[in-house]
């Protein structure tokens, strides 16, 4: 559940990220941002996914979709972006995550990014608390 304080914190974080990326003096190369993506996903997303799944009984659809986008990417290969063994490991670390990611990858391929995001966000509603 997202509290009002949590929502404000998320909003400030999003504003800071958008400000950083709108700075024309910072060089944001996809290859640099993507370096070691597999390790970043494990460290940055897995703890949140595991905590949510433990509390709600299923992985969070938005973060599952983020993982699915990483696994569905079929562009040029970048060092540190290998999907294996990450895909196999994550499925073993959080119950239901492997199947959820497979379904989200299929949704991305069927509906495209916007349609898959709409499906993910309507499949599970996170209630806000005040």
N, C-alpha and C positions, 0 to 999 in steps of 0.2 A: 504494500500500500504506500502511496506517495503522499506525504504530508504537505501542507502548504509551505513549510520551511524547505522541504526537499524539492518542491517544485520551483521555489525561488532560486535555490542553489543550482538546479539544473539549468534554469534560464540564464543565470549569470555565467555559468560555464559555457553554454552555447554562444552567448554574446562575445565572450573572450575568444573563443575559437574563430568565430566569424570575423572579428576584428583582426586577429592575427593573419588569417588567410586573405583578407582584403588589403593588407599592407603590400604595396607594389615593390618595396625594397627587400622583401624576403623572397628567396628563390625556393619555390615549392615544386620540386620535380617528383613526378609520380614514382620514379625508380628509387629515390631517396626515402620517400614516405613509406613505400612498400617494403623496404629492406626488413628482413627478419619478421615478416608479417605473421608467420606461423607461431613464433615465440611470443609475439605481442598478443595474439588472440588467446593463447593459453594463460598468460599472466593477467591480461586486462579484462577478458570476458568470462573466462571459466569460473572464477570465484563468484561473480554476480549471477551467472546462470545456475550454479550449484546451490547458492543460497535461496534463490527464487524457487527452484524446483523442490527444495527441501520444505519450504513453507507452503507452497501452493500445489504440490503434487505433480507438476509438469514444468518443463522448461519455458522461459518467457518467449513468446512468439517473435518479438522484435529482435532480440539478440540471436535467436535461432535463425532468423532471416539474414542477419549480418554474417553469421557463419556460413550459411548457405550461399550467399553472394561470393564469399571468398572461395568456396569449393567449386562454384559454378563458373568462375572466371576462366575463360579459355583464350585469353590474349597471349602476348609474348611472355615467356617464362622469365621470372626475375629470381635472382639468388635469394634464398631465405623464404621463398613463398611456396615451398613444396607442400602439398596437401597431405601427403603421407609421411610419417605415421600419425600425424595429428588427427586426421578424420577417424581413424580406428581407435585411437586413444581416447578421444573425447566421448565417443559413444560408450566406452567402457567406464568412464569416470562419472557420468551423470546419467542416471536411469532415464531411459526414453529419449535421450538427446540424439542418438544416432538415427532413430526412426523419424524424429521431428525434423532433423536437418535434411534427410532424404526427401521428405514430403515438401519441405520448403524449396529445395533445389528443383523438384518437379514443378512446383508452383511458379517459380521464376521462369522456367523454360516455357510453361504453358501461358502465363499471363503477363510476363514481362515484369520489370521492377515495380512499377506503380501498382499494378493489379495484385502482385504478390504481397506488397506491403498492405494494401487495403484488406486483403484476405486475412493476413496475419493479425492485423489490429482489430478486426471484427470478430476473430475467433475466440479471443480471450480479452475481457475487459479488466483492467486493473482499477480497483476502486480507490478513489482519493479520500483521505481522511482530513478532517479539519482540526 
